[in-house]
Amino acid sequence: MNLEAIEKVYRRYAPSYDFYFGAVLQPGRRKVIERMNCRPGERILEVGVGTGLSLPLYPRNVHVTGIDVSREMLARAHDRVAAMHLDNVTLQCMDAESMTFPDDSFDKVVAMYVVSVVPSPGRLVAEMRRVCKPGASLYVVNHFRQSNPVVSMLERMMAPFSGLVGFHPDFSLEHFVEQTGFTAAENIPVNLFGYWTLLRSRNDKRG
Ligand SMILES: C[S@@+](CC[C@H](N)C(=O)[O-])C[C@H]1O[C@@H](n2cnc3c(N)ncnc32)[C@H](O)[C@@H]1O
């Protein structure tokens, strides 16, 4: 999917996104924020923040920047931030594959349910690495293709409809690692039946 297609799908999803993808994916959001072990004063970047379902889960003593390309999804996130008085959150409309933040701007960077949506996971992860401090951690939560033959067949059957559903249902972890070089120091199953995966990688780049 290109950016235009993504914006179109998520414009359509925005009003009902929380109903369909709120509670069912919330354990994964909660788990990754728990694993991030945020320390007071840290600067956190969440790419593809969507309607901001994760935002109330961060400790209030860290500063969270959330970016997304969908203005309609972000509008919902803005409403949430205002309603819950989340003064520690800043939201911006920005392409996560081409961010305007300087290098090494953040202590931790996270992508929740985004890597199988973006046009180029390789560019996304390269940008996540660039804006994250060296030696810090990058986090990903996503659904990857299952080894269970029945589930995997269903995922392959849904693959041609990625433009409609807004993500690539048959996106494999091997493909993700190959495209991004994301070396996972942690790999934890999350959400219903453990069908989603939480990955953590150390941001190994020049100090
Ligand atoms: C499946 S939703 C996940 C939203 C949120 N992270 C959550 O936990 O519900 C994917 C989000 O990624 C956003 N997105 C897709 N491509 C993007 C890009 N290149 N830059 C920024 N956001 C992007 C979409 O607009 C959408 O809001």
The ligand as an SDF file (V2000), in Angstrom:
LIG
                    3D

 27 29  0  0  0  0  0  0  0  0999 V2000
   -3.2690   -0.6430   12.5700 C   0  0  0  0  0  0  0  0  0  0  0  0
   -3.1300    1.0750   12.9230 S   0  0  0  0  0  0  0  0  0  0  0  0
   -2.3230    1.0410   14.5290 C   0  0  0  0  0  0  0  0  0  0  0  0
   -2.6360    2.2560   15.3450 C   0  0  0  0  0  0  0  0  0  0  0  0
   -2.1190    2.2230   16.7830 C   0  0  0  0  0  0  0  0  0  0  0  0
   -0.6750    2.0680   16.8150 N   0  0  0  0  0  0  0  0  0  0  0  0
   -2.7830    1.1560   17.6120 C   0  0  0  0  0  0  0  0  0  0  0  0
   -2.1130    0.5920   18.4790 O   0  0  0  0  0  0  0  0  0  0  0  0
   -3.9860    0.9510   17.4570 O   0  0  0  0  0  0  0  0  0  0  0  0
   -1.7980    1.5940   11.8630 C   0  0  0  0  0  0  0  0  0  0  0  0
   -1.5600    3.0810   11.9260 C   0  0  0  0  0  0  0  0  0  0  0  0
   -0.3250    3.3670   11.2590 O   0  0  0  0  0  0  0  0  0  0  0  0
   -0.4950    4.5740   10.5410 C   0  0  0  0  0  0  0  0  0  0  0  0
    0.5270    4.6360    9.4880 N   0  0  0  0  0  0  0  0  0  0  0  0
    0.6460    3.8400    8.4100 C   0  0  0  0  0  0  0  0  0  0  0  0
    1.7130    4.1860    7.6690 N   0  0  0  0  0  0  0  0  0  0  0  0
    2.2970    5.2250    8.3030 C   0  0  0  0  0  0  0  0  0  0  0  0
    3.4410    6.0180    8.0410 C   0  0  0  0  0  0  0  0  0  0  0  0
    4.2160    5.8160    6.9690 N   0  0  0  0  0  0  0  0  0  0  0  0
    3.7520    7.0150    8.8980 N   0  0  0  0  0  0  0  0  0  0  0  0
    2.9830    7.2240    9.9960 C   0  0  0  0  0  0  0  0  0  0  0  0
    1.8930    6.5180   10.2990 N   0  0  0  0  0  0  0  0  0  0  0  0
    1.5410    5.5160    9.4700 C   0  0  0  0  0  0  0  0  0  0  0  0
   -1.9320    4.4960   10.0360 C   0  0  0  0  0  0  0  0  0  0  0  0
   -2.4190    5.7460    9.6330 O   0  0  0  0  0  0  0  0  0  0  0  0
   -2.6440    3.9220   11.2570 C   0  0  0  0  0  0  0  0  0  0  0  0
   -3.1040    4.9100   12.1180 O   0  0  0  0  0  0  0  0  0  0  0  0
  1  2  1  0
  2  3  1  0
  2 10  1  0
  3  4  1  0
  4  5  1  0
  5  6  1  0
  5  7  1  0
  7  8  2  0
  7  9  1  0
 10 11  1  0
 11 12  1  0
 11 26  1  0
 12 13  1  0
 13 14  1  0
 13 24  1  0
 14 15  1  0
 14 23  1  0
 15 16  2  0
 16 17  1  0
 17 18  1  0
 17 23  2  0
 18 19  1  0
 18 20  2  0
 20 21  1  0
 21 22  2  0
 22 23  1  0
 24 25  1  0
 24 26  1  0
 26 27  1  0
M  CHG  2   2   1   9  -1
M  END
$$$$
